[in-house]
Amino acid sequence: MLIGLLENNLAWLLLALLVVILILKSVKIVPQSEQHVIERFGRLRAVLGPGINMIVPFIDSVAHKISILERQLPTASQDAITRDNVLVQVDTSVFYRITEPEKTVYRIRNVDSAISTTVAGIVRAEIGKMDLDEVQANRSQLITTIKASVEDAVDSWGIEVTRAEILDVNLDAATRAAMMQQLNAERTRRAQVTEAEGSKRAVELAAEAELYASEQTAKARRILADAEAYATQVVATAINENGLEAAQYQIALKQVDALNAMGKGSGTQTIVVPAQALEAFGDAFKLLKGKS
């Protein structure tokens, strides 16, 4: 009975199997990180994006599965000659991703090799426009220029250059030794200049200190002169108000102070005082006695 049933429904079973096969062949699931290039009889038909896509079975076919993830080219080294005729070895690295798979598939055969060759040529051309010192000092600007030039060159291949890096700039032994000598000479020159500037600054500071001391001495003398002038004015005022007696009283005080100072000296001293001085001291004592 089962065989008979199969024989009677064989056509329907084959039709159902054909429908299942057609469905499986017509439905294409593309991963998020890929794009599929569809060809129909050898010609480009469409580019399928991520997700579920429908094609015509047995007519359309997936010719290429292209990853759209960012890629890194292997580190490449190329020789270049600077404008001042110095041979350098430049290590570069490039990151890119495919944005238009139909251009990449049908316009270039080996993408990595083509980009590496393009980068090498651009690096040599750009470094040839610069001196060695400019290459070392303006590396970021050089990277920007190289990236822009590479983007222009690979634009027709459906590729986007995301990053371009200069990892290192190496010199040969002779050039490195010459640069080291130049660096040592520059350091010596800077040390001598610094020492000379220090000596000059020390002289300037000494002169400024001497000028400051002179200014302070002048100020002190002016203050003493002002004080003496004030004292003289006070004495003059006292004389004017109290007569000559006030002046004689002040002179008597000074004479007594002088005598006391001479008497306080250490050791045995002999003081010879003129007769006129004795009379002056006597007058001073009389004045002081009278004032007290």
C-alpha positions in Angstrom: 0.0 0.0 0.0 2.8 2.4 0.9 4.6 1.7 -2.4 1.3 2.2 -4.3 0.7 5.4 -2.4 4.2 6.7 -3.3 3.7 5.7 -6.9 0.4 7.5 -7.1 1.8 10.7 -5.4 5.3 10.7 -6.8 4.6 13.7 -9.0 3.4 15.7 -6.1 6.4 14.7 -4.0 8.8 15.6 -6.7 7.0 19.0 -7.1 7.2 19.6 -3.3 10.9 18.7 -3.3 11.5 21.1 -6.2 9.7 23.9 -4.4 11.8 23.3 -1.3 15.0 23.4 -3.4 13.9 26.5 -5.2 13.2 28.2 -1.9 16.5 27.2 -0.5 18.3 28.4 -3.6 16.5 31.7 -3.7 17.0 32.7 -0.1 20.4 34.0 0.8 21.4 35.1 4.3 24.3 37.5 4.4 26.3 38.0 7.7 26.6 41.5 9.1 30.3 41.7 8.3 30.0 40.7 4.6 28.5 41.7 1.3 27.8 39.2 -1.5 28.3 40.0 -5.2 25.6 38.4 -7.4 26.2 37.5 -11.0 23.7 36.5 -13.7 25.2 34.7 -16.6 28.6 36.2 -15.8 27.5 39.8 -15.4 27.0 41.8 -12.2 23.5 41.6 -11.1 23.4 43.0 -7.5 25.3 43.4 -4.3 23.5 41.8 -1.3 23.8 43.5 2.1 23.5 41.9 5.5 20.3 40.0 6.3 17.8 37.9 4.2 17.9 38.4 0.5 16.1 36.8 -2.4 17.7 35.9 -5.8 16.5 34.0 -8.8 17.6 30.4 -8.3 19.8 28.6 -10.9 20.1 32.0 -12.8 21.7 34.2 -10.2 24.7 33.0 -8.2 26.9 34.3 -5.5 30.2 35.1 -7.3 32.1 36.8 -4.5 31.8 37.0 -0.7 33.5 40.2 0.4 34.3 41.0 4.0 33.7 44.7 4.9 35.7 44.6 8.1 38.6 46.9 8.5 41.9 45.3 7.4 45.5 46.1 8.2 48.2 45.7 5.6 51.4 44.0 6.8 54.1 46.5 7.9 56.0 47.5 4.9 59.5 49.0 4.6 60.7 51.1 1.7 63.8 53.1 1.0 63.4 56.8 0.3 65.8 59.7 -0.4 65.1 63.1 1.2 65.6 66.4 -0.4 69.0 66.8 1.2 70.1 63.4 -0.2 69.8 61.3 2.9 68.8 57.7 2.5 66.1 56.6 5.0 64.1 53.5 5.5 60.5 54.1 6.3 58.2 51.6 8.0 54.5 52.2 7.2 51.2 50.5 8.0 47.8 51.1 6.4 44.3 50.3 7.5 41.5 50.1 5.0 38.0 48.6 4.4 36.0 47.8 1.3 33.0 50.1 0.9 31.9 49.2 -2.7 32.6 45.5 -3.4 31.6 45.7 -7.0 34.4 48.1 -7.8 37.0 46.1 -5.8 36.0 42.8 -7.5 36.0 44.0 -11.1 38.7 46.7 -11.1 41.6 45.3 -9.1 42.9 41.8 -8.8 45.1 41.9 -5.6 44.0 44.6 -3.3 46.7 44.3 -0.6 49.5 44.3 -3.1 48.1 47.2 -5.1 47.6 49.3 -1.9 51.2 48.5 -0.7 52.7 49.5 -4.0 50.7 52.7 -4.1 51.7 53.6 -0.5 55.4 52.9 -1.3 55.3 55.3 -4.3 53.5 58.0 -2.4 55.9 57.8 0.6 59.0 58.1 -1.6 57.5 61.0 -3.5 56.5 62.9 -0.3 59.8 62.3 1.5 61.7 63.4 -1.5 60.1 66.9 -1.1 61.4 67.3 2.5 64.7 67.5 4.3 65.6 65.0 6.9 64.9 67.4 9.8 61.4 68.1 8.4 60.7 64.4 8.1 61.5 63.9 11.8 59.7 67.1 13.0 56.6 67.0 10.8 55.7 63.3 10.9 52.0 64.0 11.7 51.7 66.3 8.7 53.5 63.8 6.5 51.1 61.0 7.7 48.1 63.3 6.8 49.5 64.0 3.4 50.2 60.3 2.6 46.7 59.3 3.8 45.0 61.9 1.6 47.1 60.8 -1.4 46.4 57.1 -0.9 42.7 57.8 -0.6 42.7 59.7 -3.9 44.6 56.8 -5.6 42.3 54.0 -4.3 39.0 55.8 -4.6 38.2 54.1 -7.9 38.7 50.7 -6.3 35.8 51.1 -3.8 38.2 51.2 -0.8 38.3 53.6 2.1 41.6 54.2 3.8 40.9 54.6 7.5 44.4 55.1 8.9 47.9 55.5 7.6 50.8 55.4 10.0 54.6 55.9 9.7 55.9 53.6 12.4 59.6 54.4 12.1 62.2 56.3 10.1 65.6 54.5 10.2 68.9 55.8 9.1 72.1 54.0 8.0 75.0 53.8 10.4 77.1 56.5 8.8 74.2 59.0 8.8 73.4 58.2 12.4 77.0 58.7 13.5 77.1 62.1 11.7 73.8 63.2 13.3 75.1 62.1 16.7 78.2 64.3 16.2 76.1 67.2 15.2 73.8 66.7 18.2 76.8 66.6 20.6 78.2 69.8 19.0 74.8 71.5 19.4 74.7 70.4 23.0 78.2 71.8 23.6 77.2 75.1 21.9 74.1 75.4 24.0 76.0 74.7 27.2 78.5 77.4 26.3 75.7 79.9 25.5 74.0 79.0 28.8 77.2 79.6 30.7 77.8 82.9 29.0 74.3 84.0 29.7 74.7 83.0 33.3 77.9 85.0 33.7 76.2 88.0 32.0 73.3 87.7 34.4 75.6 87.5 37.4 77.3 90.7 36.3 74.0 92.4 35.8 72.8 91.2 39.2 76.0 92.4 40.9 75.6 95.8 39.2 71.9 96.0 40.3 72.9 95.1 43.8 75.6 97.8 43.9 73.1 100.3 42.5 70.6 99.3 45.1 73.2 99.7 47.9 74.1 103.1 46.6 70.5 104.1 46.5 69.9 102.9 50.0 73.0 104.7 51.3 71.8 107.9 49.6 68.4 107.5 51.2 70.0 107.0 54.6 72.2 110.1 54.2 69.1 112.1 53.1 67.2 110.9 56.2 70.2 111.8 58.5 70.4 115.2 56.8 66.7 115.7 57.3 67.0 114.6 61.0 70.0 116.9 61.5 68.2 119.8 59.8 65.2 119.1 62.0 67.4 119.1 65.2 69.0 122.3 64.1 65.6 123.8 63.5 64.4 122.7 67.0 67.6 124.2 68.6 67.1 127.4 66.7 63.5 127.5 67.8 64.5 126.9 71.4 67.2 129.6 71.2 64.7 132.0 69.7 62.1 131.2 72.4 64.4 130.9 75.5 67.4 133.0 74.5 71.1 132.2 74.6 70.8 130.3 77.9 69.1 127.4 76.2 72.0 127.0 73.8 74.5 127.2 76.6 72.6 124.6 78.6 72.7 122.2 75.6 76.4 122.8 75.2 77.0 122.1 78.9 75.2 118.8 78.6 77.4 117.8 75.7 80.5 118.7 77.6 79.5 116.7 80.7 78.7 113.7 78.5 82.1 113.9 76.9 83.8 114.1 80.3 81.9 111.0 81.5 82.9 109.1 78.3 86.5 109.9 78.9 86.3 108.8 82.5 84.8 105.4 81.7 87.8 104.2 79.6 89.5 101.0 80.8 93.0 101.0 82.4 95.0 103.9 83.8 94.6 107.0 81.8 96.1 110.4 82.0 94.0 113.2 80.5 95.5 116.6 80.0 92.8 119.3 79.9 93.6 122.9 78.9 92.7 125.6 81.3 90.1 127.0 79.0 88.4 123.6 78.9 88.4 123.6 82.8 86.8 126.9 82.8 84.2 125.7 80.2 83.4 122.6 82.3 83.0 124.8 85.4 80.6 127.0 83.6 78.7 123.9 82.4 78.4 122.6 85.9 77.2 125.9 87.1 74.5 126.0 84.4 73.5 122.4 85.1 73.3 123.2 88.8 71.3 126.2 88.2 68.9 124.3 85.9 68.4 121.5 88.4 
